[in-house]
């Protein structure tokens, strides 16, 4: 159970960093950040492999790159142009 909570926290942080780098907000707030982090980690690991430092069984650099890609795709599809101030 503790690993699952740690996974959600790391996913939220990765998703938040991804949306800060892109400069666009994910829909659904923190839930969107968690989804962007976790799905971005899966996407980044599939595209780039499992390299670099790990936290909660997530490779940080591929997860961050995957989250950035996911935020760009979701914001383009959903038409989210709201940027952070």
C-alpha positions in Angstrom: 0.0 0.0 0.0 2.8 2.4 0.8 4.4 1.7 -2.5 1.2 2.6 -4.3 1.0 6.0 -2.4 4.6 6.7 -3.2 3.9 5.9 -6.9 1.0 8.4 -6.9 3.2 11.1 -5.3 6.1 10.6 -7.7 3.6 10.5 -10.7 2.0 13.7 -9.5 5.4 15.5 -9.3 6.5 14.2 -12.7 3.2 15.3 -14.2 3.5 18.8 -12.5 7.0 19.2 -13.8 6.0 18.2 -17.3 3.2 20.7 -17.4 5.5 23.4 -16.0 8.0 22.7 -18.8 5.3 22.8 -21.5 3.6 25.8 -19.9 0.1 24.4 -20.2 -2.3 23.1 -17.6 -3.5 19.5 -17.6 -7.3 19.1 -17.3 -8.6 17.8 -14.0 -5.9 19.4 -11.8 -3.9 17.0 -9.6 -5.7 14.0 -11.0 -4.5 15.1 -14.5 -1.0 15.5 -13.1 -1.0 12.0 -11.6 -2.3 10.5 -14.9 0.2 12.5 -16.9 3.0 11.3 -14.7 2.0 7.7 -14.7 1.0 7.4 -18.3 4.0 9.5 -19.3 6.3 7.2 -17.4 4.9 4.2 -19.3 5.1 6.1 -22.6 8.6 7.3 -22.0 9.9 3.9 -20.9 8.4 2.3 -24.0 9.9 4.9 -26.3 13.3 5.5 -24.6 13.9 2.5 -22.4 14.4 2.1 -18.7 17.5 4.2 -17.9 18.6 6.8 -15.4 17.7 7.2 -11.8 14.6 5.5 -10.4 12.0 6.5 -7.9 9.1 4.3 -7.0 10.1 2.0 -9.8 9.8 4.8 -12.4 12.8 5.9 -14.5 12.8 9.6 -13.9 14.2 11.0 -17.2 12.1 8.8 -19.6 9.0 9.5 -17.4 9.6 13.2 -17.6 10.0 13.2 -21.3 6.9 11.0 -21.7 4.9 13.3 -19.5 6.0 16.3 -21.6 4.9 14.5 -24.7 1.6 13.5 -23.1 0.9 17.1 -21.9 1.5 18.4 -25.4 -0.8 15.7 -26.9 -3.6 16.2 -24.4 -3.5 20.0 -24.5 -3.6 19.9 -28.3 -6.6 17.5 -28.4 -8.6 19.1 -25.6 -7.7 22.6 -26.8 -6.2 23.6 -23.5 -4.3 26.8 -24.2 -4.5 28.1 -20.7 -0.9 28.8 -19.6 0.5 29.1 -16.1 1.2 32.6 -14.9 
